[in-house]
Amino acid sequence: MPDHHTIVIRSGLRAVHKRNALAHGIAHAELGHRDDRPKHELQADRLSSLYLIDPAEFADVAQWARDDAGIICAELGITLRVLEAYQRSA
């Protein structure tokens, strides 16, 4: 809700989804988005992935997890969508 400087997160989400949704909302705010057109969603996904993923930690986990996306997501506390956005931005 950009007019109210408020990010609303649906109740009942698991912690990992709340964390990712908050980072995504913050990215939209930082980028000045006022709508959710596909281009804005991709930009917010990319920026939120940079908020949530430490490059050194990612490299370490990806190596021992043998690039298994499920393990990487679980270890880093991110969703697959965030992981994919991070990998596209690399």
Rosetta blueprint (number, residue, H / E / L):
1 M L
2 P H
3 D H
4 H H
5 H L
6 T L
7 I L
8 V L
9 I L
10 R L
11 S L
12 G L
13 L L
14 R L
15 A H
16 V H
17 H H
18 K H
19 R H
20 N H
21 A H
22 L H
23 A H
24 H H
25 G H
26 I H
27 A H
28 H H
29 A H
30 E H
31 L H
32 G L
33 H L
34 R L
35 D L
36 D L
37 R L
38 P H
39 K H
40 H H
41 E H
42 L H
43 Q H
44 A H
45 D H
46 R H
47 L H
48 S H
49 S H
50 L H
51 Y H
52 L H
53 I L
54 D L
55 P H
56 A H
57 E H
58 F H
59 A H
60 D H
61 V H
62 A H
63 Q H
64 W H
65 A L
66 R L
67 D L
68 D L
69 A H
70 G H
71 I H
72 I H
73 C H
74 A H
75 E H
76 L H
77 G L
78 I L
79 T L
80 L H
81 R H
82 V H
83 L H
84 E H
85 A H
86 Y H
87 Q H
88 R H
89 S H
90 A L
